[in-house]
Amino acid sequence: MSKIIYSHYASHLKKSECQTVHFGGTPKLVMSLYNSFSCMYLLIMFLISGKLIESATLLEEVCHQTHDPPFCLNILGSDPRTKNAGLPELAGITIDLGSYSATGTKVKIHSLLLSGKFPQLKTRLTVCDENYAHAISELREAAVRLKHGEYIDLNVDGGLAGQDGHDCEEAFKEPPAYRSPLTHENYRLERFGEIITIIANLLD
């Protein structure tokens, strides 16, 4: 795709009068100025397209290393900040989205505990509440690690946050097993943690 876009603008640049030409008459001078502005416009579009392609390719490079590329591409690609993001920015976006998701899940866990509708799940939900408190802390720490360029520690923080989601889900599988009311949320946390570790590896 990038080759097609580049060749498209390149062909227009070649066809345009993009060199300095000196004319004696006013009409030709106007045409020369018009061609100069036209050339400048095409050059700007060429550079912008290159930046967008680079960003899209970077996102794909990250997401294709995950266990669920469609999830990664959809969740990060839908964030407008991803448009011109480099690896550090992608890591920051993932931490933000993961923190927001984990905080929302913790609120849901509290709501389930207070409702009293699942007395048989109280112990497991309490474990998950602790898991998510830990995950939120790890993601907060991950933001600090990213800011200071401590990518090895960023990798660890991302892995621990993802593990918290996994551990919460596993709590419902212990005998007697119960259907988890947090399967979707736990999966998201695992994936956010995984994406952070992948970006940290690429940055290191």
Phi, psi and omega in degrees: 000317181298321180296323181294313181294317180298315182294328179298309181289325180297320181295321178292323179295321180292324183284335183283157176277077188259032176234161181287122180232135181255123179242153180271328186268155180297313179304319180290329178293318178298317179297322179296318179294320179300316180295326180294315178294322179297317179296318180296319179298314180296322180295317178298315179298323179298315181290320179297317180298320179298321179294317180295319179295318180299317181295316180297318180295322179296316178298317179295321179299319179291308187294327181289350176267355181272170177283344181220078180305318179301320178299312181299312181296322182287313185289321179276322181294336180278350178273121183300338180291342182288339189310311182241027186277140169267187182300314179300320180293320177299321177297316180297319178296317180296319177297317179299312182294320179295319179295317179298316180295315181295321178296318178297322179292321179297321176297319179296319179298316178300319180297319179294321179293319182285333182292330181071011182283340183234067182300328180289346181255004186304313182297318182290320178294326177295320176298316180295324177300319177292320178302314184286330174297319179292318180298317179298320177296318180295320180291325175296319178292325179299322178297323178291317179300318180297316181301323182265005178070026180267078192286332176294315178292328176298319177301314181297314181298318178296318179296320180292321178296316178296323179296327178298321177294319178296316182295323178298315181295321181295333181299331181276351181266349179290140183296139351285132185288143176231153177291127182284132175274005185236018184304313181297314181294320179294322179297316180299316180296319177301316182292319178299316178299319180296316180299318179299316181295322179295314179295321178299321178295321179291328179282329186290000000 
